[in-house]
Amino acid sequence: MNDSRDAPEVIGDCVVRPAIDSDLLGLLQLFSRADEGIRPEVSSSSTIDVSTWHTMLTTENLTVYVAERSGQIVGSVTFMVMPHLSYECRPRGFIEAMVVTATHRRSGVGRRLMERVLADASGAGCHKIQLLAHKRHASDGAHNFYRSLGFEAEAEGFRLYLP
């Protein structure tokens, strides 16, 4: 996305900005440190990682935000604006892959990331923003965190993992 969403936002010692090409390794490291354990090996030379990263960076209306402290990526969230025909053709926003390293949780990093997404969604004219949070996060504070930002649990989410 281009425009004011490209500018970094500095609050205290936390910088929130749209990700750039050179952030790939830092993001892979972030995901490998997340409790999910989804990235056992970290390398920015993987062809699929590089190809996927390029696709993400060049997808219109998709922004990956990073939160940095002391030059290290400690959080990230992906946000996509999707055009829609309902509600006077106002777009909808979708939040995905919200991750903050365990050592930086409850220190304002997640809130800074989400405040940036909410401000940019408002600037894009979004009618609503949606996100999914796994049921397992009900006990770790994530659901309460989203509620504190004004989100309401009002729908049943469904997933289908394809082979």
Residue frames as a rotation matrix with the C-alpha (Angstrom) as fourth column:
MET 1
0.589 0.808 0.000 0.00
0.808 -0.589 0.000 0.00
0.000 0.000 -1.000 0.00
ASN 2
-0.546 -0.751 0.370 1.28
0.740 -0.640 -0.207 3.44
0.393 0.161 0.905 -0.74
ASP 3
0.310 0.513 0.800 0.48
0.086 -0.853 0.514 6.76
0.947 -0.091 -0.309 0.91
SER 4
0.145 -0.268 0.952 0.58
-0.852 -0.524 -0.018 7.75
0.504 -0.808 -0.305 4.58
ARG 5
0.949 0.219 0.228 0.46
-0.306 0.819 0.486 4.08
-0.080 -0.531 0.844 5.53
ASP 6
0.587 -0.796 -0.146 4.09
0.396 0.440 -0.806 3.85
0.706 0.416 0.574 4.36
ALA 7
0.057 -0.586 0.809 5.32
-0.520 -0.709 -0.477 6.13
0.852 -0.393 -0.345 7.14
PRO 8
-0.439 -0.245 -0.864 6.70
0.548 0.689 -0.474 4.65
0.712 -0.682 -0.168 10.36
GLU 9
0.551 0.595 0.585 4.95
-0.251 -0.550 0.796 5.47
0.796 -0.586 -0.154 13.61
VAL 10
-0.490 -0.789 -0.370 7.17
0.260 0.272 -0.926 5.83
0.832 -0.550 0.072 16.65
ILE 11
0.599 0.634 0.489 5.62
-0.391 -0.302 0.870 5.53
0.699 -0.712 0.067 20.10
GLY 12
0.775 -0.417 0.474 8.08
-0.433 0.195 0.880 5.32
-0.460 -0.888 -0.030 22.96
ASP 13
-0.304 -0.951 0.065 10.72
-0.658 0.259 0.707 2.75
-0.689 0.171 -0.705 22.08
CYS 14
-0.179 0.350 0.919 8.42
0.476 0.849 -0.231 0.88
-0.861 0.396 -0.319 19.67
VAL 15
-0.602 -0.024 -0.798 8.50
-0.634 -0.593 0.496 1.63
-0.486 0.804 0.342 15.96
VAL 16
0.016 0.658 0.753 5.56
0.379 0.693 -0.613 0.35
-0.925 0.296 -0.238 13.88
ARG 17
-0.252 -0.172 -0.952 5.96
-0.745 -0.594 0.305 0.49
-0.618 0.786 0.021 10.13
PRO 18
0.864 0.454 -0.217 5.04
-0.476 0.593 -0.650 -1.32
-0.166 0.665 0.728 6.95
ALA 19
0.376 -0.729 0.572 7.46
0.213 0.669 0.713 -4.15
-0.902 -0.146 0.406 6.27
ILE 20
0.460 -0.352 -0.815 10.03
-0.854 -0.428 -0.297 -3.85
-0.244 0.832 -0.498 3.50
ASP 21
0.671 -0.181 -0.720 11.89
-0.402 0.726 -0.557 -6.39
0.623 0.663 0.414 1.39
SER 22
-0.319 -0.940 -0.125 14.81
-0.335 0.235 -0.912 -6.69
0.887 -0.249 -0.390 3.80
ASP 23
-0.184 0.320 0.929 12.49
-0.983 -0.057 -0.175 -7.64
-0.003 -0.946 0.325 6.70
LEU 24
0.430 0.449 -0.784 12.03
-0.551 0.818 0.166 -11.22
0.715 0.361 0.599 5.48
LEU 25
-0.325 -0.621 -0.713 14.65
0.206 0.690 -0.694 -12.82
0.923 -0.372 -0.096 7.72
GLY 26
-0.917 0.007 0.400 13.48
-0.364 -0.425 -0.829 -10.86
0.164 -0.905 0.392 10.77
LEU 27
0.033 0.997 0.071 9.89
-0.994 0.025 0.106 -11.98
0.103 -0.074 0.992 10.14
LEU 28
0.321 0.020 -0.947 10.93
-0.225 0.973 -0.056 -15.61
0.920 0.231 0.317 9.69
GLN 29
-0.733 -0.627 -0.264 12.81
0.158 0.220 -0.963 -15.36
0.662 -0.747 -0.062 12.99
LEU 30
-0.615 0.602 0.509 9.75
-0.788 -0.495 -0.367 -13.81
0.031 -0.627 0.779 14.64
PHE 31
0.410 0.836 -0.363 7.54
-0.815 0.515 0.265 -16.67
0.409 0.187 0.893 13.49
SER 32
0.017 -0.467 -0.884 10.12
0.070 0.882 -0.465 -19.23
0.997 -0.054 0.048 14.61
ARG 33
-0.925 -0.372 0.072 10.10
-0.016 -0.153 -0.988 -17.68
0.379 -0.915 0.136 18.12
ALA 34
-0.217 0.924 0.316 6.31
-0.887 -0.322 0.330 -17.61
0.407 -0.209 0.889 18.32
ASP 35
-0.327 0.160 0.931 4.63
-0.705 0.616 -0.353 -20.18
-0.630 -0.772 -0.088 20.51
GLU 36
0.671 0.688 -0.276 3.19
-0.679 0.419 -0.603 -21.80
-0.300 0.592 0.748 17.39
GLY 37
-0.094 -0.807 0.583 6.52
-0.244 0.587 0.772 -23.39
-0.965 -0.069 -0.252 16.46
ILE 38
0.787 0.583 0.200 5.57
0.049 0.265 -0.963 -23.17
-0.615 0.768 0.180 12.80
ARG 39
0.811 -0.555 -0.187 9.05
-0.372 -0.242 -0.896 -22.41
0.452 0.796 -0.402 11.43
PRO 40
0.890 -0.456 -0.005 11.64
0.295 0.567 0.769 -24.87
-0.348 -0.686 0.639 12.74
GLU 41
-0.135 -0.960 0.245 14.37
0.911 -0.023 0.411 -23.67
-0.389 0.278 0.878 10.35
VAL 42
0.732 0.344 -0.589 14.99
0.186 -0.931 -0.313 -20.03
-0.656 0.119 -0.745 9.51
SER 43
-0.458 -0.843 0.281 16.62
0.604 -0.063 0.795 -19.01
-0.652 0.533 0.538 6.27
SER 44
0.240 0.534 -0.811 15.97
-0.269 -0.766 -0.584 -16.08
-0.933 0.358 -0.040 3.96
SER 45
-0.639 -0.554 -0.534 17.36
-0.664 0.047 0.746 -18.09
-0.388 0.831 -0.398 1.05
SER 46
-0.498 0.539 0.679 14.40
0.416 0.836 -0.359 -20.46
-0.761 0.103 -0.641 0.71
THR 47
-0.967 0.112 0.228 12.93
0.183 -0.316 0.931 -19.99
0.176 0.942 0.285 -2.77
ILE 48
-0.147 0.988 -0.052 9.37
0.772 0.147 0.618 -20.39
0.618 0.051 -0.784 -1.53
ASP 49
0.118 0.139 -0.983 9.89
0.858 -0.512 0.031 -17.91
-0.500 -0.847 -0.180 1.32
VAL 50
-0.743 -0.484 -0.462 11.38
0.190 -0.814 0.548 -15.31
-0.642 0.320 0.697 -1.03
SER 51
-0.840 0.470 0.272 8.67
0.299 -0.017 0.954 -15.88
0.453 0.882 -0.127 -3.66
THR 52
0.080 0.908 -0.410 5.85
0.934 0.075 0.348 -15.68
0.347 -0.411 -0.843 -1.11
TRP 53
-0.102 -0.208 -0.973 7.38
0.681 -0.728 0.084 -12.56
-0.725 -0.654 0.216 0.47
HIS 54
-0.966 -0.251 -0.064 7.63
0.114 -0.632 0.767 -10.86
-0.233 0.733 0.639 -2.93
THR 55
-0.480 0.862 0.163 3.99
0.556 0.156 0.816 -11.72
0.678 0.482 -0.555 -3.63
MET 56
0.201 0.564 -0.801 2.91
0.975 -0.190 0.111 -10.29
-0.090 -0.804 -0.588 -0.28
LEU 57
-0.388 -0.451 -0.804 4.85
0.460 -0.851 0.255 -7.07
-0.799 -0.270 0.537 -0.76
THR 58
-0.986 -0.045 -0.160 3.40
-0.116 -0.507 0.854 -6.52
-0.120 0.861 0.494 -4.22
THR 59
-0.449 0.893 0.014 -0.22
0.857 0.426 0.290 -7.47
0.253 0.143 -0.957 -3.50
GLU 60
-0.601 0.296 0.742 -2.42
-0.096 -0.949 0.300 -4.43
0.793 0.109 0.599 -3.77
ASN 61
0.257 0.753 0.606 -4.24
-0.633 -0.343 0.695 -3.50
0.730 -0.562 0.388 -0.55
LEU 62
0.809 -0.096 -0.580 -2.16
0.435 0.762 0.480 -5.91
0.396 -0.640 0.658 1.58
THR 63
0.267 -0.732 0.627 0.21
-0.596 -0.637 -0.489 -4.53
0.757 -0.243 -0.607 4.19
VAL 64
0.438 -0.280 -0.854 2.46
0.713 0.687 0.140 -6.42
0.548 -0.670 0.501 6.58
TYR 65
0.637 -0.220 0.739 3.30
-0.483 -0.861 0.159 -4.25
0.602 -0.458 -0.654 9.57
VAL 66
0.087 -0.645 -0.759 6.27
0.654 0.612 -0.445 -4.84
0.751 -0.458 0.476 11.83
ALA 67
0.949 0.047 0.312 6.97
-0.214 -0.633 0.744 -3.60
0.233 -0.773 -0.591 15.32
GLU 68
0.196 -0.959 -0.205 10.61
0.415 0.270 -0.869 -3.02
0.888 0.085 0.451 16.19
ARG 69
0.983 -0.140 0.118 12.39
-0.170 -0.455 0.874 -2.48
-0.069 -0.879 -0.471 19.46
SER 70
0.284 -0.959 0.028 16.12
-0.442 -0.105 0.891 -1.79
-0.851 -0.265 -0.453 19.42
GLY 71
-0.259 -0.398 -0.880 16.21
-0.951 -0.052 0.303 -2.68
-0.166 0.916 -0.365 15.72
GLN 72
-0.991 -0.049 0.128 14.73
-0.040 0.997 0.074 -6.15
-0.131 0.068 -0.989 16.26
ILE 73
-0.361 0.913 -0.189 11.35
-0.565 -0.053 0.824 -7.20
0.742 0.404 0.535 14.87
VAL 74
-0.980 0.015 0.196 9.29
-0.169 0.451 -0.876 -8.20
-0.101 -0.892 -0.440 17.90
GLY 75
-0.229 0.955 0.189 5.81
0.186 0.233 -0.954 -8.18
-0.955 -0.183 -0.231 16.40
SER 76
-0.978 -0.021 -0.206 3.89
-0.196 -0.226 0.954 -8.27
-0.066 0.974 0.217 13.16
VAL 77
-0.122 0.961 0.248 0.39
0.194 0.268 -0.944 -8.24
-0.973 -0.067 -0.219 11.76
THR 78
-0.935 -0.092 0.342 -0.95
0.346 -0.028 0.938 -8.53
-0.077 0.995 0.058 8.23
PHE 79
-0.211 0.868 -0.449 -3.85
0.069 -0.445 -0.893 -6.37
-0.975 -0.220 0.034 7.07
MET 80
-0.872 0.000 0.489 -5.82
0.486 0.113 0.867 -6.55
-0.055 0.994 -0.099 3.84
VAL 81
-0.415 0.755 -0.508 -8.47
-0.415 -0.653 -0.634 -4.19
-0.810 -0.052 0.584 2.52
MET 82
-0.791 0.225 0.570 -11.06
0.547 0.676 0.493 -5.90
-0.274 0.702 -0.658 0.34
PRO 83
-0.821 0.559 -0.114 -13.54
-0.552 -0.728 0.406 -4.00
0.144 0.397 0.907 -1.84
HIS 84
-0.776 0.622 0.105 -17.16
0.522 0.726 -0.448 -4.93
-0.355 -0.293 -0.888 -1.23
LEU 85
-0.679 0.577 0.454 -20.56
0.278 -0.370 0.886 -4.18
0.680 0.728 0.091 -2.79
SER 86
0.302 0.840 -0.451 -22.55
0.805 0.029 0.592 -3.94
0.510 -0.542 -0.667 0.44
TYR 87
0.398 -0.053 -0.916 -22.68
0.753 -0.551 0.360 -1.06
-0.524 -0.833 -0.179 2.91
GLU 88
0.902 0.093 -0.422 -22.43
-0.114 -0.891 -0.440 1.63
-0.417 0.445 -0.793 0.24
CYS 89
0.804 -0.595 -0.029 -19.43
0.235 0.361 -0.903 -0.14
0.547 0.719 0.430 -1.35
ARG 90
0.512 -0.654 0.557 -17.24
-0.852 -0.469 0.233 0.54
0.109 -0.594 -0.797 1.65
PRO 91
-0.018 -0.600 -0.800 -14.35
-0.392 0.740 -0.546 -1.92
0.920 0.304 -0.249 1.87
ARG 92
0.972 0.219 0.080 -13.77
-0.173 0.448 0.877 -4.45
0.156 -0.867 0.473 4.62
GLY 93
0.068 -0.988 0.140 -10.54
-0.900 -0.121 -0.418 -5.02
0.430 -0.098 -0.897 6.47
PHE 94
0.904 0.137 -0.404 -9.09
-0.011 0.954 0.300 -8.40
0.427 -0.267 0.864 7.39
ILE 95
0.251 -0.816 0.521 -6.44
-0.966 -0.246 0.080 -8.94
0.062 -0.523 -0.850 10.03
GLU 96
0.921 -0.039 -0.387 -4.28
-0.011 0.992 -0.126 -12.04
0.389 0.120 0.914 9.92
ALA 97
0.351 -0.866 -0.355 -1.15
0.687 0.496 -0.531 -13.43
0.636 -0.058 0.769 11.53
MET 98
0.616 -0.136 0.776 -0.92
-0.520 -0.810 0.271 -11.19
0.591 -0.571 -0.570 14.58
VAL 99
0.558 -0.531 -0.637 2.28
0.666 0.745 -0.038 -12.27
0.495 -0.403 0.770 16.37
VAL 100
0.542 -0.511 0.667 4.26
-0.676 -0.737 -0.015 -10.73
0.499 -0.443 -0.745 19.23
THR 101
-0.273 -0.709 -0.650 7.24
-0.027 0.681 -0.732 -12.53
0.962 -0.182 -0.205 20.73
ALA 102
0.414 0.496 -0.764 6.52
0.660 0.414 0.626 -13.92
0.627 -0.763 -0.156 24.19
THR 103
-0.307 -0.643 -0.702 9.09
0.947 -0.278 -0.159 -11.65
-0.093 -0.714 0.694 25.84
HIS 104
-0.993 -0.064 0.101 7.39
0.081 -0.980 0.179 -8.52
0.088 0.186 0.979 24.44
ARG 105
-0.201 0.979 -0.034 3.76
0.521 0.136 0.842 -9.41
0.829 0.152 -0.538 25.14
ARG 106
0.603 0.603 -0.523 1.81
0.776 -0.288 0.561 -7.17
0.187 -0.744 -0.641 27.49
SER 107
-0.256 -0.736 -0.626 4.28
0.731 -0.571 0.373 -4.34
-0.632 -0.362 0.685 26.87
GLY 108
0.188 0.451 -0.872 2.26
-0.167 -0.860 -0.481 -2.35
-0.968 0.237 -0.087 24.31
VAL 109
-0.815 -0.563 -0.138 3.67
-0.237 0.106 0.966 -3.89
-0.529 0.819 -0.220 21.12
GLY 110
-0.646 0.635 0.425 0.43
0.757 0.604 0.248 -5.60
-0.099 0.482 -0.871 20.08
ARG 111
0.305 0.777 -0.551 -1.60
0.656 -0.591 -0.470 -2.53
-0.691 -0.218 -0.689 20.94
ARG 112
-0.177 -0.443 -0.879 0.68
-0.340 -0.811 0.477 -0.31
-0.924 0.383 -0.007 18.81
LEU 113
-0.966 -0.165 0.197 0.36
0.099 0.470 0.877 -2.72
-0.237 0.867 -0.438 15.87
MET 114
-0.327 0.925 0.194 -3.42
0.940 0.340 -0.039 -2.87
-0.102 0.169 -0.980 16.17
GLU 115
0.242 0.380 -0.893 -3.79
0.326 -0.898 -0.294 0.89
-0.914 -0.220 -0.342 16.63
ARG 116
-0.617 -0.541 -0.571 -1.85
-0.380 -0.431 0.818 1.37
-0.689 0.722 0.061 13.39
VAL 117
-0.887 0.350 0.300 -4.07
0.460 0.631 0.624 -1.13
0.029 0.692 -0.722 11.55
LEU 118
0.000 0.959 -0.282 -7.24
0.914 -0.115 -0.390 0.49
-0.406 -0.258 -0.877 12.91
ALA 119
0.026 -0.059 -0.998 -6.07
-0.062 -0.996 0.058 3.97
-0.998 0.060 -0.030 11.90
ASP 120
-0.853 -0.405 -0.329 -5.17
-0.346 -0.034 0.938 2.79
-0.391 0.914 -0.111 8.40
ALA 121
-0.664 0.697 0.271 -8.47
0.747 0.638 0.189 0.89
-0.041 0.328 -0.944 8.07
SER 122
0.220 0.724 -0.654 -10.34
0.601 -0.629 -0.494 4.03
-0.768 -0.284 -0.573 9.02
GLY 123
-0.247 -0.431 -0.868 -8.29
-0.374 -0.784 0.495 6.02
-0.894 0.447 0.033 6.51
ALA 124
-0.993 -0.116 0.023 -9.15
-0.033 0.463 0.886 3.46
-0.113 0.879 -0.464 3.82
GLY 125
-0.445 0.894 -0.056 -12.87
-0.874 -0.419 0.247 3.94
0.197 0.159 0.967 4.56
CYS 126
-0.839 0.085 -0.538 -13.42
0.071 0.996 0.048 0.41
0.540 0.002 -0.842 5.83
HIS 127
0.121 0.962 0.244 -16.92
-0.540 -0.142 0.830 -0.40
0.833 -0.232 0.502 7.06
LYS 128
0.870 0.114 0.479 -15.70
-0.476 0.443 0.759 -3.13
-0.126 -0.889 0.440 9.38
ILE 129
-0.194 -0.953 -0.231 -12.63
-0.884 0.272 -0.380 -5.12
0.425 0.130 -0.896 10.31
GLN 130
0.877 0.481 -0.017 -12.61
-0.442 0.818 0.369 -8.84
0.191 -0.316 0.929 10.89
LEU 131
-0.324 -0.943 -0.074 -10.14
-0.846 0.324 -0.424 -11.20
0.423 -0.075 -0.903 12.48
LEU 132
0.699 0.411 -0.585 -10.05
-0.119 0.874 0.472 -14.74
0.705 -0.260 0.660 13.70
ALA 133
-0.243 -0.734 0.634 -8.47
-0.925 -0.021 -0.379 -15.73
0.291 -0.679 -0.674 17.00
HIS 134
-0.378 0.045 -0.925 -8.15
-0.085 0.993 0.083 -19.42
0.922 0.110 -0.372 17.73
LYS 135
0.687 0.726 -0.015 -10.18
-0.116 0.131 0.985 -20.80
0.717 -0.675 0.174 20.65
ARG 136
0.345 -0.621 -0.704 -6.94
0.855 0.518 -0.038 -21.78
0.388 -0.589 0.709 22.41
HIS 137
-0.641 -0.621 0.451 -6.17
0.424 -0.777 -0.465 -18.05
0.639 -0.107 0.761 22.82
ALA 138
0.410 0.849 0.334 -9.21
0.033 -0.380 0.925 -17.54
0.912 -0.368 -0.183 25.06
SER 139
0.872 -0.052 -0.486 -7.07
0.482 0.263 0.836 -18.46
0.084 -0.964 0.254 28.07
ASP 140
-0.062 -0.993 -0.099 -3.86
0.997 -0.067 0.048 -16.59
-0.055 -0.096 0.994 27.19
GLY 141
-0.167 0.059 -0.984 -5.35
0.412 -0.903 -0.124 -13.11
-0.896 -0.426 0.126 27.07
ALA 142
-0.939 -0.253 0.233 -5.58
0.306 -0.303 0.903 -12.64
-0.158 0.919 0.362 23.29
HIS 143
-0.217 0.933 0.286 -9.39
0.824 0.018 0.566 -12.60
0.523 0.359 -0.773 23.21
ASN 144
0.467 0.344 -0.815 -9.48
0.790 -0.576 0.209 -10.06
-0.398 -0.741 -0.541 26.04
PHE 145
-0.546 -0.734 -0.404 -6.87
0.375 -0.646 0.665 -8.00
-0.749 0.212 0.628 24.20
TYR 146
-0.822 0.279 0.497 -9.06
0.465 -0.174 0.868 -7.80
0.328 0.945 0.013 21.08
ARG 147
0.243 0.945 -0.218 -12.10
0.910 -0.144 0.388 -6.94
0.336 -0.292 -0.895 23.21
SER 148
0.111 -0.265 -0.958 -10.12
0.682 -0.681 0.267 -4.11
-0.723 -0.683 0.105 24.84
LEU 149
-0.885 -0.450 -0.116 -9.67
0.194 -0.585 0.787 -2.64
-0.423 0.674 0.605 21.35
GLY 150
-0.372 0.839 -0.396 -13.42
-0.729 -0.529 -0.435 -2.69
-0.574 0.127 0.809 20.72
PHE 151
-0.673 0.138 -0.727 -13.74
-0.502 0.637 0.585 -5.98
0.543 0.759 -0.359 18.84
GLU 152
-0.013 0.737 0.675 -16.79
-0.907 0.275 -0.318 -8.11
-0.420 -0.617 0.665 19.63
ALA 153
-0.956 -0.184 0.230 -17.11
-0.105 0.943 0.317 -11.88
-0.275 0.279 -0.920 19.31
GLU 154
-0.166 0.965 -0.204 -20.21
-0.673 -0.262 -0.692 -11.99
-0.721 0.022 0.692 17.15
ALA 155
0.489 0.308 -0.816 -19.65
-0.841 0.415 -0.348 -14.78
0.232 0.856 0.462 14.64
GLU 156
0.631 -0.299 0.716 -18.67
-0.079 0.893 0.443 -18.42
-0.772 -0.336 0.540 14.56
GLY 157
0.110 -0.678 -0.727 -15.47
-0.952 -0.282 0.119 -18.91
-0.285 0.679 -0.677 12.58
PHE 158
0.842 0.141 0.521 -14.84
-0.005 0.967 -0.253 -21.89
-0.540 0.210 0.815 10.33
ARG 159
-0.026 -0.881 -0.472 -11.66
-0.899 -0.185 0.396 -23.18
-0.436 0.435 -0.788 8.75
LEU 160
0.948 0.145 0.283 -10.92
-0.011 0.904 -0.428 -25.88
-0.317 0.403 0.858 6.25
TYR 161
0.035 -0.993 -0.111 -7.28
-0.613 -0.109 0.782 -26.91
-0.789 0.041 -0.613 5.88
LEU 162
0.868 0.268 -0.418 -6.57
-0.495 0.386 -0.779 -28.15
-0.048 0.883 0.468 2.37
PRO 163
0.646 -0.659 0.386 -4.00
0.421 0.728 0.540 -30.87
-0.637 -0.187 0.748 1.63
